[in-house]
Amino acid sequence: MSIFIFLILLIFLWQGFYWVFVDLLEVFKPYAVPSPLGVGETFIELCQDGTLFEATGYSLLRGIGGYLIAVIIGVIIGLLINHFSYLQKNLKPLILGIQTLPSVCWVPFSILWFGLSTQAILFVVVMGSAFSIAISVDNAIKNVQPIYTKAARTMGATKRQLYFHVILPASLPELISGLKQGWSFAWRALMAGEVMTTSIGLGQTLITGRDLADINQVMLVMIVIVFVGIVIDKCIFSVIEKRVLRKRGLL
């Protein structure tokens, strides 16, 4: 309940700032500063014509699709890095370097290779999150306490049993945190891809607001992007994380 009170106070402060510095003192121009009332009116307009729902739906489909591909690729790369010392020494530093690249850097490649298409956006999403997931998988396995693997080997566990019955369960809490971080990278990369292409989505809706000099539409799309990210985190990742931690007696 306190979060709602805080948000209401924040909205009132925001609107008060707009009235004082835009309407009263005219320090800022109306087209440069969004207001809660203006954002609300834009929200109603975009909901009535279905633009906002359509854009959000397309963005979610692309984001989830690209993220799932990134998870598959990232997990495979992470396992390979962890298993082979040669890749650990030579490939991991390269991946760490590539991971620091902003997602927008992949946009020129995606457009040249795939054109202004959905495939181009998915490519940006995958490249923006797969390497983060790979590093998280490697670190999660590395941080498993050696006593677990030693005890399993002492009891005659095979390599397959060691991975599926000891290492994977022990690394699961940290692995889920890595996957959650991978989603945040994927969601941000998605916006970078949609901004640079012509496909329907939240990114393109944001650019449309910029082209129309409609700062309220720009602000509304930003709020929706944040809201969707929070909902995905709270309804999926946080629920899974709490269940895993509760099973291990950590909550």
Secondary structure by P-SEA (a helix, b strand, c coil): caaaaaaaaaaaaaaaaaaacccccccccccccccaaaaaaaaaaaaaaaaaaaaaaaaaaaaaaaaaaaaaaaaaaaaaaaacccccccaaaaaaaaaacccccaaaaaaaaccccaaaaaaaaaaacaaaaaaaaaaaaaaccaaaaaaaaaacccaaaaaaccccccaaaaaaaaaaaaaaaaaaaaaaaaaacccccaaaaaaaaaaaccaaaaaaaaaaaaaaaaaaaaacaaaaaaaaaaaaccc
